[in-house]
Amino acid sequence: MLKAKTGFSIDVDSFKSGAETAKIASHDMRHPKLGMLYTSVLCDVKEVVKGARSVTDAPIIGCTSSGAIMVPEGVISSDHGFSGMMMLDDKDMTVGVACHEAGKDARAIGRKVAIEAVENAKTTRAPAYFYMVASPKEEEDYLMGIQDVIGRVPMFGGSAADDTVEGKWKIFCNDKVFSDGVAVAFFYTDNEIVTSYTGAYRETNNVGLITEVKNNRTLVSIDGVSALKKYASWINTTPSQLQGQNLLVASITRPLGVKDPLGNLTVIRHPMFGNDEGTKTVTDDTITLGNKAVPGTAIIQLEATVDELIDSTGNTLKDVKKQLYTEPAAYFLVHCGGRKLGIGDRIGEVHKQLVKEAKGVPFITIFTFGEYGYDEHSANICGGLMLSFTAFGKN
């Protein structure tokens, strides 16, 4: 039977913060199999990891979370950082973890990580489910490489994040800490694991065809019109009002989305930068997206109010609970950091909804710069401005 427990700390000493977090999360655990650890870029991340590893021998995986985490006790944040962990305990579960820093061929790295995770689980089989964390750059390529090895095993997870989109994020896997790359945890278990993956935005009538893309994530034109001009016309503003990170903020409640082939899932493509002068490949009136875009694909302008962004969290947790046939043992909740930015000071309302729907079941919520998952019969997909809520069954 699966048992889960969360712990957290805001101790100013990073080593002590990691140690205290792991001590609380692993209390009374007889067969700890994985510690999912999250911390702030304001901490000395290596010291947090050292502190956690001084307490537990269980494999550890995780990343930095944008601004805060949430556990049943509250929204955990401070001026000097935080750390939090969910520990999973089950004598019948096996977990294999592996990681690799970024390199020239992300897909090949994905293959290598998958092979190592299987080997570290001391098996030759594909897992029942897997978790992935990566830097917000080549997630789709890492995922393809992993699936080259294990096939279309269902997944959940999200990208590492910092507080200001400066690239200060970190990934960690056991004793390794790095900025760019990928880490995975492969779960071998007969227990239920289910995910609800959604943006929960409403579709508008503003739809166009992607006609040009550069470097996978630079949206050059829609319907043959410069992408930023097209998007600005859709939301009744001008390209000059969407320069740089102004676009990121403006698009939180009005993002773009693409449908999967079956139409069950609309995957959000977050417009991040307009005319980003820091990227030489970007030309005037283009949009830098948070994930890959493909020419010849229809792209839709979506919308949601802040009230709807808040309500979507409780609704999504309710949805993932309904998917379980057994009792829930834990919830692992990936919430986009951009959505958190849009919700602002009302983030406490999100926490209240999660506590209400969790009904005493342990949970941890992290804030990421990319979210991974699937819906019904869709493939595993990477998106932004989304929720990837995962439930672990007791048995």
C-alpha positions in Angstrom: 0.0 0.0 0.0 1.3 3.4 -1.0 1.9 6.0 1.8 2.9 9.6 1.2 4.0 12.5 3.4 5.0 16.1 2.8 7.5 18.2 4.6 8.7 21.8 4.2 11.1 24.4 5.7 11.9 28.1 5.4 15.0 27.9 7.5 17.5 30.6 6.4 20.3 27.9 6.4 19.9 26.0 3.1 21.4 22.8 4.5 19.2 22.8 7.5 16.2 23.6 5.3 16.8 20.5 3.2 17.4 18.3 6.2 14.3 19.5 8.1 12.2 19.1 5.0 13.4 15.5 4.4 13.1 14.6 8.1 9.5 15.6 8.2 8.6 14.0 4.9 10.3 10.7 5.7 9.0 10.4 9.3 7.6 6.9 9.9 8.5 5.8 6.4 9.5 2.1 6.4 10.1 1.6 2.7 10.8 5.1 1.2 11.1 4.8 -2.5 11.3 8.4 -3.8 11.7 11.9 -2.4 10.3 14.6 -4.8 12.2 17.7 -3.6 11.5 21.4 -4.6 13.2 24.5 -3.5 13.7 28.2 -4.3 16.4 29.9 -6.4 17.0 32.1 -3.4 18.4 29.1 -1.5 21.8 27.5 -2.0 20.3 24.7 -4.0 23.3 22.3 -3.6 23.2 22.8 0.2 19.4 22.0 0.2 20.0 18.8 -1.7 23.0 17.9 0.6 20.8 18.5 3.6 18.0 16.3 2.3 20.4 13.5 1.4 21.9 13.6 4.9 18.5 12.4 6.2 17.3 9.9 3.6 18.9 7.2 1.4 15.9 7.3 -0.9 16.4 8.5 -4.5 15.7 12.3 -4.8 14.5 14.2 -7.8 13.2 17.7 -8.3 13.8 21.3 -9.3 13.4 24.9 -8.3 9.9 26.2 -8.1 8.8 29.7 -9.1 8.2 31.8 -6.0 6.6 29.2 -3.8 5.2 25.7 -3.3 1.9 24.7 -1.7 1.3 21.9 0.8 -1.7 21.3 3.0 -0.3 23.6 5.6 -0.3 26.6 3.3 1.5 28.6 0.5 5.2 28.2 1.4 7.4 31.1 0.5 9.9 33.5 2.2 12.4 36.3 1.4 15.2 33.8 1.8 13.7 30.8 0.1 12.0 27.5 1.0 12.1 23.8 0.4 9.5 21.1 0.3 9.3 17.4 -0.4 6.8 14.6 -1.0 8.1 11.2 0.1 6.5 8.1 -1.4 6.6 4.8 0.6 5.5 1.4 -0.8 7.3 -1.9 -0.3 5.9 -3.1 -3.6 6.9 -0.1 -5.7 10.2 0.2 -7.5 11.5 3.6 -8.8 14.4 4.2 -11.1 15.8 7.7 -11.5 18.4 9.1 -13.9 19.5 12.4 -15.3 21.8 14.1 -17.8 22.9 17.7 -18.4 22.0 19.3 -21.7 24.2 18.6 -24.8 24.2 18.8 -28.6 21.5 16.1 -29.1 18.6 16.3 -26.7 16.8 13.3 -28.2 19.9 11.1 -27.8 20.2 12.4 -24.2 16.6 11.3 -23.6 17.4 7.8 -24.8 20.4 7.6 -22.5 18.4 8.8 -19.5 15.7 6.3 -20.2 18.1 3.4 -20.4 19.8 4.4 -17.2 16.5 4.8 -15.3 15.5 1.3 -16.4 18.9 -0.1 -15.3 18.7 1.8 -12.0 15.4 0.1 -11.3 17.2 -3.2 -11.8 14.8 -4.4 -14.5 14.6 -4.6 -18.3 10.9 -3.6 -18.6 9.2 -0.3 -19.4 7.7 1.5 -16.4 4.0 1.8 -15.7 4.3 5.6 -15.5 7.1 8.2 -15.5 7.9 11.7 -14.2 10.1 14.1 -16.1 11.6 17.4 -15.2 13.7 19.4 -17.7 14.9 22.9 -18.3 12.5 25.0 -20.3 14.1 24.6 -23.7 14.2 21.1 -25.3 11.5 19.3 -23.4 9.9 17.8 -26.6 13.2 16.4 -27.8 14.0 14.8 -24.4 10.5 13.3 -24.4 10.9 11.8 -27.9 14.2 10.2 -26.8 12.7 8.7 -23.7 9.8 7.3 -25.7 12.2 5.9 -28.3 13.3 3.5 -25.5 10.1 2.8 -23.5 7.3 3.6 -25.9 4.2 5.7 -25.0 4.2 5.2 -21.3 1.9 7.8 -19.6 3.8 10.7 -18.0 3.5 13.8 -15.8 5.8 16.6 -14.7 7.0 20.1 -15.5 10.0 22.3 -16.2 12.3 23.8 -13.7 11.6 27.5 -13.0 13.0 30.6 -11.3 11.2 33.7 -10.0 11.8 36.1 -12.9 12.5 34.1 -16.1 16.2 34.8 -15.8 17.5 31.2 -16.3 18.5 30.7 -12.7 16.5 27.5 -12.4 18.1 24.2 -11.3 17.3 20.5 -11.7 18.5 17.9 -9.2 18.7 14.1 -9.2 20.3 12.4 -6.2 23.5 14.4 -5.6 23.6 16.1 -9.0 22.5 19.7 -9.4 22.5 21.4 -12.8 20.8 24.2 -14.8 20.0 22.7 -18.2 19.1 19.1 -19.0 16.6 16.4 -17.9 15.8 14.0 -15.1 13.3 11.2 -14.9 11.7 8.9 -12.3 10.3 5.6 -13.7 7.6 4.1 -11.5 7.2 0.3 -11.5 4.0 -0.4 -9.6 0.6 -2.0 -9.8 -1.0 1.0 -8.0 -3.1 3.4 -10.0 -1.5 6.6 -11.2 -3.7 9.0 -13.2 -3.2 12.5 -14.5 -5.6 15.3 -15.5 -3.8 17.7 -17.9 -5.6 20.9 -19.0 -5.3 24.6 -19.6 -9.0 25.1 -18.8 -9.3 28.1 -21.1 -12.2 29.0 -23.3 -11.8 29.0 -27.1 -12.6 32.3 -29.0 -13.4 32.7 -32.6 -9.9 34.0 -33.3 -8.3 31.1 -35.3 -5.5 31.2 -37.8 -3.0 28.9 -39.7 0.6 29.0 -38.6 2.4 29.8 -41.8 6.0 30.3 -40.6 8.1 29.2 -37.6 11.8 29.5 -36.9 13.8 27.4 -34.5 10.7 25.5 -33.4 9.6 28.2 -30.9 9.6 31.5 -32.8 6.2 32.1 -34.3 6.9 34.3 -37.3 3.5 34.5 -39.0 -0.2 33.4 -38.8 -2.2 33.4 -42.0 0.8 35.1 -43.7 0.6 38.0 -41.3 3.4 38.8 -38.8 2.5 36.8 -35.7 2.6 39.7 -33.2 0.5 41.9 -35.4 -2.1 39.1 -35.8 -2.2 38.4 -32.1 -2.4 42.1 -31.2 -5.4 42.5 -33.5 -7.1 39.5 -31.8 -6.8 41.0 -28.3 -7.5 44.6 -29.5 -4.1 46.2 -28.9 -1.0 47.1 -30.8 2.4 45.3 -31.2 4.1 48.2 -29.5 2.2 47.4 -26.3 3.4 43.8 -26.5 7.2 44.3 -26.6 9.5 42.0 -24.6 7.9 40.5 -21.5 4.9 42.7 -21.8 3.6 39.9 -24.1 4.1 37.3 -21.4 2.0 39.1 -18.9 -0.7 40.2 -21.4 -1.1 36.6 -22.7 -1.7 34.9 -19.3 -5.4 35.3 -19.6 -5.4 35.3 -23.4 -2.9 32.6 -24.6 -2.7 30.6 -27.8 -3.5 26.9 -28.2 -3.3 24.0 -30.6 -5.5 21.0 -30.6 -4.3 17.4 -30.6 -5.4 15.3 -33.6 -8.4 13.8 -31.8 -9.6 17.1 -30.5 -9.7 16.0 -26.9 -6.9 18.2 -25.7 -6.0 21.8 -26.4 -2.4 22.4 -25.5 -1.4 25.9 -24.6 1.4 27.7 -26.4 2.3 30.6 -24.1 3.4 33.8 -26.0 6.5 34.7 -24.0 8.3 37.6 -25.7 7.4 40.0 -28.5 10.3 41.3 -30.6 12.9 39.8 -28.2 16.0 41.8 -29.1 18.2 39.5 -27.1 17.6 36.7 -29.6 19.3 37.3 -32.9 17.1 34.9 -34.8 13.9 36.8 -33.8 12.8 39.4 -36.3 10.2 42.2 -35.9 6.7 41.4 -34.9 7.4 37.7 -34.1 6.4 35.8 -31.0 8.7 33.6 -28.9 6.6 30.8 -27.6 7.2 28.6 -24.5 6.9 25.4 -26.6 7.2 24.0 -30.1 5.0 25.2 -32.9 4.5 23.6 -36.3 3.7 25.3 -39.7 0.4 24.2 -41.2 -1.2 23.9 -37.8 -4.3 25.8 -36.7 -3.7 28.0 -33.7 -6.5 29.4 -31.5 -6.6 32.4 -29.2 -8.0 31.3 -25.9 -9.2 33.3 -22.8 -9.9 32.9 -19.1 -10.6 35.4 -16.3 -8.5 35.3 -13.1 -11.6 33.9 -11.3 -11.6 31.0 -13.9 -7.9 30.4 -13.4 -8.4 30.0 -9.7 -11.5 27.8 -10.0 -9.8 25.6 -12.6 -7.5 24.2 -9.9 -10.2 22.8 -7.7 -12.1 21.5 -10.7 -9.0 19.8 -12.1 -8.2 18.1 -8.7 -11.9 17.0 -8.6 -11.5 15.5 -12.1 -8.3 13.6 -11.3 -9.9 12.1 -8.2 -12.8 10.8 -10.3 -10.4 8.9 -12.5 -9.2 6.7 -9.6 -10.9 3.4 -8.9 -9.1 3.2 -5.5 -8.6 5.6 -2.7 -6.1 8.4 -3.3 -2.8 8.2 -1.3 -1.2 11.4 -2.7 -1.6 14.3 -5.2 1.3 15.7 -7.1 0.1 19.0 -8.6 2.1 20.9 -11.3 0.8 24.4 -11.7 2.2 26.9 -14.3 4.2 29.7 -12.8 2.7 32.1 -15.4 -0.8 31.3 -14.1 0.5 32.0 -10.6 1.7 35.3 -11.8 -1.7 36.1 -13.3 -3.5 35.1 -10.1 -1.1 37.2 -8.0 -2.1 38.0 -4.4 -5.1 35.7 -4.7 -3.0 32.5 -4.8 -4.3 31.8 -1.3 -7.7 31.1 -2.9 -6.1 28.4 -5.0 -4.7 26.8 -1.8 -8.2 26.9 -0.2 -9.6 25.1 -3.2 -6.9 22.4 -3.2 -7.3 21.8 0.6 -11.1 21.5 0.1 -10.8 18.9 -2.7 -7.9 17.0 -1.3 -9.9 16.2 1.8 -6.9 15.4 4.0 -4.9 13.5 1.3 -1.2 14.7 1.2 -0.4 17.0 -1.7 2.4 19.2 -3.0 2.0 21.9 -5.6 4.9 23.2 -7.6 5.1 26.2 -10.0 6.8 25.5 -13.3 7.7 27.1 -16.6 6.3 24.2 -18.6 3.8 21.4 -17.9 3.7 17.8 -19.2 1.0 15.3 -19.4 -1.7 13.8 -21.6 -5.5 13.5 -21.8 -7.5 10.4 -22.6 -6.0 9.0 -25.8 -3.7 11.9 -26.6 0.1 11.5 -26.8 2.3 12.8 -24.1 2.7 16.5 -24.7 4.6 19.5 -23.3 2.7 22.8 -22.9 2.7 26.0 -20.9 0.1 27.9 -18.8 -1.3 24.5 -17.9 -2.2 22.2 -15.0 -0.8 18.7 -14.7 -2.5 17.1 -11.7 -1.5 13.6 -10.8 -3.1 11.2 -8.3 -1.5 8.2 -6.8 -3.8 5.4 -5.7 -3.2 3.6 -2.4 -3.2 0.2 -4.1 
